Amino acid sequence: MTTVSLAARITRCPRIWRTERAQDAAPFTQGMDAQVAKLVAGAVSTSPYLMALLEKEADWLQGAADDPEAALAEVIAQAGAFAPDALADGLRQGKRRVALLAGLADLGGAWALEEVTGALSDFADAACAAALRAGLLIQIKRGKLPGMTEDDLADAAGMVVLAMGKMGARELNYSSDIDLICLFDETRFERDDFHDARSAFIRATRAMSGTLSDLTAQGYVFRTDLRLRPDPAVTPVCMAMAAAEAYYESLGRTWERAAYIKARPAAGDHKAGQAFLQTLRPFVWRKHLDFAAIQDAHDMRLAIREHKGLGGPITLPGHNMKLGRGGIREIEFFTQTRQLIAGGRDPALRVRGTCEGLQLLAEANWVPQEAADSLTDHYRFHRTVEHRQQMVQDAQTHALPKSDDGFARLACMMDRDVEPLKQELHDRLSAVHEITEGFFAASRAPAPAPPEMTHQFDTAVLDRWLTYPALRSERGAEIFDRLKPELLTRLAKAARPDEALLAFDGFLAGLPAGVQLFSLLKANPQLADLLIDIVSTSPALASHLSRNASVFDAVIGGDFFSEWPGQEGLGAALGALLDAEPDYERQLDGTRRWAREWHFRVGVHLLRGLIDAETAGAQYADLARAVLGGLWPVVGAEFAQRHGAAPGRGAVILGMGSLGAGRLTATSDLDMIVIYDPDGVEVSEGRRPLPARLYYARLTQAMITAMTAPMAQGKLYDVDMRLRPSGNQGPVATSLASFASYQKDEAWVWEHLALTRAQAIAGPQALRGDVEALRQTVLTQPRARAKILGDVAEMRIRIAAAKVPEGIWDAKIGPGRLQDIELLAQAGALIGGQSARDIPAGIEAARAAGLFDAAQAEALDAAYAQIWALQCAGRLLSATPVQSESLGRAGVAFLCRTLGCDTLAALEAQMEQTYMTAAGIIGQALTPPDKAEPQEAT
C-alpha cells in the first residue's frame, strides 16, 4: 500500500487570522514539511483549541504527518491496550491526537468530510469498547455479574452499546456528544440472577460514561448522552433487551424510529446487538409506505424550533447551522423521513449515512436527482462550517459567529473573503429551506377553502362520515378534513356524481383505519382519481381495497407501471422476499401482502385499459403459479423440521383447469393435484417420522393451509383438490404410480378432458418431467371418437339440468358459454391426440377431426375470446355474475370498453348472438350423424 503524507495531500490552507498566535506555533513546527508548518500556523492562528493540542502533541504530529492513516490506526488500536489504571489518561491522549490530526487534515483538505467524521467515529467506538471492558472487569472481579468470568469480557457478558445519531452513521462531528443506548441480553442469566445482573450492568455503564466524559487535567474523551433510551426519566441507564423491545412495540414514537435508522452496535456484544436491531425492524421499517411520518417529522421540526427559539427568518449572525432554518437537521429529517416512508418496502434504502441515503432515494425515484445532489452538496458545506466553529474552542456549538470579528475568523479558517462567504451561507441556507420546507409543510397545510361546487351532494351522506371507524381518531379526522375538499371536487367531476359519492361512501365505511391512507392521498393527490375510479367502477375491488388499503403503496412504489416481469421474474422477487424472512408465519404473511399488491396491479391495469382481458388472465395465472412455486419448498422445509426430508423424489403440484392452462380471473380458485414419488422409500427420517403416503398427505394439507388460512394479511387463494383421482373420496396426495395406473386404466373421459389442460407448476424438475411425460402418453393414446363425443354430449345435458345461467352476463355456465366451448375443445384435443393446453389449439384439433369447418372454428375462437373477456372483466366487478341493475355507469363503461361496444344494450345483443352461434356449432358437432337433421337441397 502506498503511503501518502499529509503534505502531499494539502489542497487548501487557512489564512492567518492572528499573526502573534501563528508565531507561537513556530517552535512546535521546526523540522516539519513547509506545507504542513504553514497549515499548522494558519490553523492555530484561528483556533486556541488546536494550539493547546499542538503544545501537547507536537512530537507525535511530526511522525503522524508522514503517514496519517497509519498514525490514526495506531491510536485506535492503542485504545484497547491500556492497563486499567492508565486507561483514562490514555484515552484522553488518544482523543487529543485524533482531534489534532483530523482538524489539520480537514482544514488542509487532505481528508474528505467522510474521512474526518469516520476517524472521529472509529476512535469513539474504540474508546467505548475500552471503557466498557474496564467497567465490566470491575463488576466481574467483584463477583457482581452472576456466572460471568473474565473470559466473558470478549462479548461484554451480553451487554451492547448501540451508537445512535451521528456516531451510529459514522458522521460524528468535531466536538460532538456521543449518543448511546446500553442494553444487555437477559437470556444470558437465570431468572433469579436478573436483578443482580442488571445492577452490575448499570454500574458498568456509569463507569464507562465517567471514563469517557469526566473532565480531568488531561481533558475528556467524549461527552456521553444516554437519554435516547426508552423513557429515560424512569428507566435505568442500561436496560434488558426484552424491556426495550416491549417499549418500542407498544409506545415507540416516530422520532425513535428515525433514531434507529442510524443505530449500530459500537461496543460489547455485537451479535446480540444485531439481533436486537433485527427484532426492531418491523417497528422502524413499516411494511406499508408510511406517509404519516411526514407530519410526525414536521411536528418534531416545529417543536425543536419553538423550544430553541429558532423559528425566525435566516439572519446570519448567530444562526444555528444545525437546528435553524435551512440547517443540517432539515437535510437529515428530509432524508430520514423519506427513508421511513419507503424503507419498509425497499431494504436498499435502509442505510445510515445522510449523503448515501439521499443518493439511494434519488436512484429509487423518491427524491429528484437534482434535489439529492443539491442537498448533498449543502450538507457537506454545512458540516464543514460547523466543524470550523467547533474547532475554535472545542465547543459543542452549531451557531454562526455573532460578531464581525467572528466572521473574519471563520472566513480565514475557510480561506475565504468575508462577504462572499456570507452570501454563500445565506444562499445555501435558503436553498435547503426551499427544498425541504415544501415537503414537510404540506402535511400541516390548512384545509383549502372549499371550492365552489358544481354539484350539491347529499349532506346526509357527508354528515355520517365522521361516524366511520377510519375517522374516529382525532388525527385521522384532521387529515381527512384537509383532504375532503379535493376529494369532493374530484367526485363532482364524475359522470354520475351521486353514484360516485355512494360508491366512495361504501369504501370509506369499510375502511378500518384512515391515518396511513389519508396521509398517502394527501402526499400523492393523483391517487385520488384512481381511488374514485376504482370505487365507482368495481365494488368488488373497492371492497378489497377498503380492507387492504396498503396495496396503494404499490402504485407509487416504482414498478406499478413497469413491464410485467412474467412468472420467472415474479418467482425471483418472491424468492428474495422469502429468503429474507426466516420466520415461517412471517413468510406466509409476507407472501400474502406481496401477492395482494401484484393482484391489485393486474386489476387496476385491466380497469384502466392498460391491458386487455387475455393479458390480464395470463398475468393472474403467472402470479398464482409464482406463489405456488415459491411457497411449495417453504412449506416443505417447515414440514421437514418435524418429520424429516421428503421421502423419495418429492412431490409436484399439478395445476388443473384454468391454472394449468395459464388463464385465471381476479376471483379464480386454484384447481390442483399433488403427485409424489416415494421411489421405494417407505418412511421419512426425522424427529417424528411418517410413512410416505401419510407424509405427503399431511404435507399437502399443510400447503392447503398455507394458501387458504385467514392470517393477518388475509388468505392467498381458495384451493380445489376435487380433480384428483376418485375426487373427494381419494387421498389428497397421489403417488405417481397410482396416478399413472388410474389414468391409464380407470379414469373417466371427463378426467382425461381435464388432463388436456394440466401442467406441473411446482416441485422437483425431474419429477415434473415424468408427470408431463405421463400426461403426453395418456393424451396421445388412440381414442374412440364416438365414445368421447357421446360422453361430452351427456355431460352437457347434466350440466344444463343442474345449473342455469344467471342472466346474460353469466359467461361461464350455459349453452355456448365458456364451459361449453372448453368441453368441446378438450374433446377435440383428445380425439386428435393433442397435448396443447390452450382452447384455440383444442378448437383447431376438433376442426382437423372434422367436427366442424374452418369458418365455424374461426367463429368459435372469436366467441371464446369475447366470452372470456366478459368473464375476466365481470369477475373484476363482482365475485358473482354481474347484474345489469347493479352496474353503475362506470361499470357499464368498463364492460363496454372491454368488449368493444358503445352501449350496454348493444353489448347485451352481441353476447346473445355470440352464445347462440357457439351453442349451435357445439350442438352440431356433438350430434351423431345418424341423428343430425337432414339438410334441404337447394
Secondary structure, 3 states (H helix, E strand, C coil): CCCCCCHHHCCCCCCCCCHHHHHHCHHHCCCCCHHHHHHHHHHHHHCHHHHHHHHHHHHHHHHHCCCHHHHHHHHHHHHCCCCHHHHHHHHHHHHHHHHHHHHHHHHCCCCCHHHHHHHHHHHHHHHHHHHHHHHHHHHHHCCCCCCCCHHHHHHHHHEEEEECHHHHCCCCCCCCCEEEEEEECHHHCCHHHHHHHHHHHHHHHHHHHHHHHCCECCECCCCEECCCCCCCCCCCCEEEHHHHHHHHHHHCCHHHHHHCCCCEEEEECHHHHHHHHHHCHHHHCCCCCCCHHHHHHHHHHHHHHHHHCCCCCCCCCCCECCCCCCCHHHHHHHHHHHHHHHCCCCHHHCCCCHHHHHHHHHHCCCCCHHHHHHHHHHHHHHHHHHHHHHHHHCCCCCECCCCHHHHHHHHHHCCCCHHHHHHHHHHHHHHHHHHHHHHHHHHHCCCCCCCCCCCCCCHHHHHHHHHCHHHCCHHHHHHHHHHHHHHHHHHHCCCCHHHHHHHHHHHHHCCCCCHHHHHHHHHCCHHHHHHHHHHHHCHHHHHHHHHCHHHHHHHCCCCCCCCCCHHHHHHHHHHHHHHHCCCHHHHHHHHHHHHHHHHHHHHHHHHCCCCCHHHHHHHHHHHHHHHHHHHHHHHHHHHHHHHCCCCCCCEEEEECHHHHHCCCCCCCCEEEEEEECCCCCCECCCCCCCEHHHHHHHHHHHHHHHHHCCECCECCCCEECCCCCCHHHCCCEEEHHHHHHHHHHCCCHHHHHHHCCCEEEECCHHHHHHHHHHHHHHHCCCCCHHHHHHHHHHHHHHHHHHCCCCCCCCCCCCCCCHHHHHHHHHHHHHHHCCCCCCHHHHHHHHHHCCCCCHHHHHHHHHHHHHHHHHHHHHHHHCCCCCCHHHCCHHHHHHHHHHHCCCCHHHHHHHHHHHHHHHHHHHHHHHCCHHHCCCCCCC
